[in-house]
Amino acid sequence: VRAPPSNVAWRTVSDPGRRLPADALDELRAIVGDDHVLVDAERLVPMSTDWTGRFVGRAAAAVRPASTGEVAAVVGWARRRGAALMTQGGNTGLVGGATPLHGEVLVSTSRLNSVTVVDMASMQVTVGAGVTIEAVQQHAERAGLRYPIDFAARATATVGGSIATNAGGVNFVRFGGTREQLLGVEAVLGTGEVINDLRGLRKDNTGFHLASLLCGSEGTLAVVTGATLRLVPRPAAVLTALVGFDSAHSAIAAGHLWVARSTRIEALELMRADGVGLVCEQFALPTPLRAAAYLLVEVAGERDLDEELHELVECTDGVTGSAVAADESARRRLWRYREDHTLAINRLGPPLKFDITLPGAEMQPFVDSIASQVRGVDDEANTWIFGHLGDGNLHVNVHATTDAAGRIESLVFTEVSRRGGSISAEHGIGVAKRAFLHLRRSPAELAWMGRVRAAFDPDGVLNPHVLLPHE
Ligand SMILES: Cc1cc2nc3c(=O)[nH]c(=O)nc-3n(C[C@H](O)[C@H](O)[C@H](O)COP(=O)(O)OP(=O)(O)OC[C@H]3O[C@@H](n4cnc5c(N)ncnc54)[C@H](O)[C@@H]3O)c2cc1C
């Protein structure tokens, strides 16, 4: 495996040199308190760099409000001062959407961390935007329930960030994404107004569902300060298996068959031998069963899970072997082969990241051809393919030489678009894909998104350089 040079040109490094005048900082201190206005480089540098290391900016300052009222006051300050804000949760986003490339003032949600008692009668919980996904999961579990959003960044990613990006994750195939769990939000709009609907009514047809609109808006319409989330019952049993296949073709065909046959699949992840090999190499893990491709499958329910899994594997062509997790620690070990892909790939240097959805029938031809097409542009490129097969969502990561990056981005996005797919399945657009949004959204849709944005944020103070392309 060839690692790309560390100084890759598609890394975007920007220090606009914007610093706030003393009186502007004093006004912020008066809102959030002296200790919660950060200006020192030591604190700002990590907050100004994205998780992948591809985007490196420089915030003018960071503020840590502790309440919705303080957030509203910060938004009011930005409007008066003509300053740009950028909301930041756990900073685990993968598209540069929380990286202050234009000297924005970061609004950290780390102190919006309230958690209410789980409402057992309605199976829901209300939390602050800065609470991590893992904390919500653990809180729900202590009440005997489950929060069904889950992904590898769970310990750091926040509820607010997951709402802003409409995060999907490994259980999407069964429960849908964040939007499906979102019953209500509290948020400060770009106008400075607060909307608050944390009543958590499952059925409520009283006009526009603003929580759904904010979900996936990537911080461009509002700062989410709290949310009411749907919880689900915990299954009595979970069975996890790693199944090896003689080809990616067989694995994809099996995945489609299994989803059509079983109602109990909770996760269905595709990996290839090169990606699993890289994870093993980077984290000194033992090689699992030898195969050209793998499916990590999880079924959950009350009983007969062994039988269910056995029947699924029995009816499938191309299986070379399987390993079933007998207990929770074995389950976690199997999941590492999948969850550590992102980290292992990043260790070789920031890749070009493509997070795409394809119609089911296009999956196979795309997987068969994309690596060689990329090599046609850059014969030194390495293409890694893995992802949430059950949702038609692939993560394609490419390590390439510097001057080929732009051409590879165009190639992959155009190919996805030609096949009727989406250029972002779950990570969002951020700054990384703004220039390609027109491949998925029509001119009319883009114009209407711009109008909606202008209505929520007339002065353009919230994440002004994220999501929508420039005029
Ligand atoms: C190892 C790894 C695995 C991942 N796996 C998945 C996966 O399986 N599925 C998936 O969907 N994502 C995945 N991600 C991406 C990421 O974790 C999610 O997008 C997550 O939801 C981001 O949450 P965050 O708190 O870190 O947000 P941040 O990175 O801080 O911000 C992301 C965006 O949301 C905005 N934002 C943050 N908080 C708020 C708020 N309170 N109000 C308004 N806007 C806000 C930011 O301005 C930015 O535009 C993964 C990331 C990593 C590093």
The ligand as an SDF file (V2000), in Angstrom:
LIG
                    3D

 53 58  0  0  0  0  0  0  0  0999 V2000
  -14.8820    7.3090   12.5110 C   0  0  0  0  0  0  0  0  0  0  0  0
  -16.1190    8.0330   12.0120 C   0  0  0  0  0  0  0  0  0  0  0  0
  -17.2230    7.3110   11.6250 C   0  0  0  0  0  0  0  0  0  0  0  0
  -18.3780    7.9640   11.1700 C   0  0  0  0  0  0  0  0  0  0  0  0
  -19.4400    7.2130   10.8090 N   0  0  0  0  0  0  0  0  0  0  0  0
  -20.5770    7.8410   10.4010 C   0  0  0  0  0  0  0  0  0  0  0  0
  -21.7170    7.0750   10.0230 C   0  0  0  0  0  0  0  0  0  0  0  0
  -21.6970    5.8440   10.0200 O   0  0  0  0  0  0  0  0  0  0  0  0
  -22.8300    7.7480    9.6470 N   0  0  0  0  0  0  0  0  0  0  0  0
  -22.8830    9.1220    9.6000 C   0  0  0  0  0  0  0  0  0  0  0  0
  -23.9120    9.6870    9.2430 O   0  0  0  0  0  0  0  0  0  0  0  0
  -21.8000    9.8680    9.9410 N   0  0  0  0  0  0  0  0  0  0  0  0
  -20.6650    9.2650   10.3330 C   0  0  0  0  0  0  0  0  0  0  0  0
  -19.5660   10.0090   10.6640 N   0  0  0  0  0  0  0  0  0  0  0  0
  -19.6110   11.4770   10.5060 C   0  0  0  0  0  0  0  0  0  0  0  0
  -19.9370   12.2730   11.8010 C   0  0  0  0  0  0  0  0  0  0  0  0
  -19.5870   11.5910   12.9260 O   0  0  0  0  0  0  0  0  0  0  0  0
  -21.3870   12.6640   11.8460 C   0  0  0  0  0  0  0  0  0  0  0  0
  -21.6420   13.5240   10.7650 O   0  0  0  0  0  0  0  0  0  0  0  0
  -21.8100   13.3790   13.1450 C   0  0  0  0  0  0  0  0  0  0  0  0
  -23.2030   13.4750   13.1040 O   0  0  0  0  0  0  0  0  0  0  0  0
  -21.2390   14.7560   13.3640 C   0  0  0  0  0  0  0  0  0  0  0  0
  -21.5010   15.1560   14.6960 O   0  0  0  0  0  0  0  0  0  0  0  0
  -20.5670   16.2180   15.4270 P   0  0  0  0  0  0  0  0  0  0  0  0
  -21.1680   16.5610   16.7390 O   0  0  0  0  0  0  0  0  0  0  0  0
  -19.1590   15.7420   15.4720 O   0  0  0  0  0  0  0  0  0  0  0  0
  -20.7080   17.4590   14.4390 O   0  0  0  0  0  0  0  0  0  0  0  0
  -19.5860   18.4600   13.9320 P   0  0  0  0  0  0  0  0  0  0  0  0
  -18.5290   17.7480   13.1690 O   0  0  0  0  0  0  0  0  0  0  0  0
  -19.1400   19.3190   15.0380 O   0  0  0  0  0  0  0  0  0  0  0  0
  -20.4470   19.3420   12.9090 O   0  0  0  0  0  0  0  0  0  0  0  0
  -20.9700   18.7750   11.7410 C   0  0  0  0  0  0  0  0  0  0  0  0
  -21.8900   19.8050   11.0620 C   0  0  0  0  0  0  0  0  0  0  0  0
  -23.0170   20.0480   11.8870 O   0  0  0  0  0  0  0  0  0  0  0  0
  -23.0890   21.4200   12.2800 C   0  0  0  0  0  0  0  0  0  0  0  0
  -23.5340   21.4250   13.6830 N   0  0  0  0  0  0  0  0  0  0  0  0
  -22.9710   20.7740   14.7280 C   0  0  0  0  0  0  0  0  0  0  0  0
  -23.7100   20.9450   15.8340 N   0  0  0  0  0  0  0  0  0  0  0  0
  -24.7640   21.7320   15.4820 C   0  0  0  0  0  0  0  0  0  0  0  0
  -25.8640   22.2590   16.1880 C   0  0  0  0  0  0  0  0  0  0  0  0
  -26.0550   22.0420   17.5030 N   0  0  0  0  0  0  0  0  0  0  0  0
  -26.7450   23.0310   15.5210 N   0  0  0  0  0  0  0  0  0  0  0  0
  -26.5830   23.2840   14.2060 C   0  0  0  0  0  0  0  0  0  0  0  0
  -25.5500   22.8140   13.4850 N   0  0  0  0  0  0  0  0  0  0  0  0
  -24.6500   22.0390   14.1220 C   0  0  0  0  0  0  0  0  0  0  0  0
  -21.6790   21.9530   12.0820 C   0  0  0  0  0  0  0  0  0  0  0  0
  -21.6840   23.3410   11.8710 O   0  0  0  0  0  0  0  0  0  0  0  0
  -21.2320   21.1580   10.8620 C   0  0  0  0  0  0  0  0  0  0  0  0
  -21.7320   21.7340    9.6880 O   0  0  0  0  0  0  0  0  0  0  0  0
  -18.3960    9.3860   11.1200 C   0  0  0  0  0  0  0  0  0  0  0  0
  -17.2840   10.1090   11.5250 C   0  0  0  0  0  0  0  0  0  0  0  0
  -16.1540    9.4540   11.9670 C   0  0  0  0  0  0  0  0  0  0  0  0
  -14.9790   10.2720   12.4100 C   0  0  0  0  0  0  0  0  0  0  0  0
  1  2  1  0
  2  3  1  0
  2 52  2  0
  3  4  2  0
  4  5  1  0
  4 50  1  0
  5  6  2  0
  6  7  1  0
  6 13  1  0
  7  8  2  0
  7  9  1  0
  9 10  1  0
 10 11  2  0
 10 12  1  0
 12 13  2  0
 13 14  1  0
 14 15  1  0
 14 50  1  0
 15 16  1  0
 16 17  1  0
 16 18  1  0
 18 19  1  0
 18 20  1  0
 20 21  1  0
 20 22  1  0
 22 23  1  0
 23 24  1  0
 24 25  2  0
 24 26  1  0
 24 27  1  0
 27 28  1  0
 28 29  2  0
 28 30  1  0
 28 31  1  0
 31 32  1  0
 32 33  1  0
 33 34  1  0
 33 48  1  0
 34 35  1  0
 35 36  1  0
 35 46  1  0
 36 37  1  0
 36 45  1  0
 37 38  2  0
 38 39  1  0
 39 40  1  0
 39 45  2  0
 40 41  1  0
 40 42  2  0
 42 43  1  0
 43 44  2  0
 44 45  1  0
 46 47  1  0
 46 48  1  0
 48 49  1  0
 50 51  2  0
 51 52  1  0
 52 53  1  0
M  END
$$$$
